[in-house]
Amino acid sequence: LFLAFIALVPSLIESVTNISTFKGLGATSLLILVGVAIDTSKQVQTYLISKNYENILK
């Protein structure tokens, strides 16, 4: 359901705004951007947790 929503977002934006520049921004690009954002946030959380453990061990 989430992937279907992501796949339809560029078409919906294009039909609502009548701007055709969103054709280049396809569903695959959006999925990659969301995946990278999620991975980056997980890495930041892991780094902060590891720093917390280092402070506990000292």
C-alpha positions as CSV (number, residue, x, y, z in Angstrom):
1,L,0.0,0.0,0.0
2,F,2.8,2.4,0.9
3,L,4.7,1.5,-2.3
4,A,1.6,2.1,-4.4
5,F,1.2,5.5,-2.8
6,I,4.8,6.4,-3.5
7,A,4.4,5.2,-7.1
8,L,1.4,7.4,-7.6
9,V,2.7,10.6,-5.9
10,P,4.4,12.1,-9.0
11,S,1.3,11.6,-11.2
12,L,-0.9,13.1,-8.5
13,I,1.3,16.2,-8.1
14,E,1.5,16.6,-11.9
15,S,-2.3,16.4,-12.3
16,V,-3.0,18.8,-9.5
17,T,-0.5,21.4,-10.3
18,N,-0.4,21.1,-14.1
19,I,3.4,21.2,-14.0
20,S,5.2,18.6,-16.1
21,T,8.5,18.8,-14.3
22,F,7.6,16.0,-12.0
23,K,7.8,13.5,-14.9
24,G,11.5,13.1,-14.3
25,L,10.9,12.4,-10.6
26,G,9.6,8.8,-10.8
27,A,8.6,6.4,-8.3
28,T,12.0,4.7,-8.3
29,S,13.7,8.0,-7.4
30,L,11.3,8.6,-4.6
31,L,11.8,5.0,-3.2
32,I,15.6,5.5,-3.3
33,L,15.3,8.8,-1.5
34,V,13.1,7.4,1.2
35,G,15.4,4.4,1.6
36,V,18.5,6.6,2.0
37,A,16.7,8.8,4.5
38,I,15.6,5.9,6.6
39,D,19.1,4.3,6.5
40,T,20.8,7.6,7.4
41,S,18.5,8.1,10.4
42,K,19.1,4.5,11.6
43,Q,22.9,5.1,11.3
44,V,22.6,8.3,13.3
45,Q,20.6,6.6,16.0
46,T,23.1,3.7,16.2
47,Y,26.0,6.2,16.5
48,L,24.2,8.1,19.3
49,I,23.5,4.8,21.2
50,S,27.1,3.7,20.8
51,K,28.3,7.0,22.2
52,N,26.0,6.6,25.2
53,Y,27.4,3.1,25.9
54,E,31.0,4.5,25.7
55,N,30.1,7.1,28.3
56,I,28.6,4.4,30.6
57,L,31.8,2.2,30.4
58,K,34.1,5.1,31.5
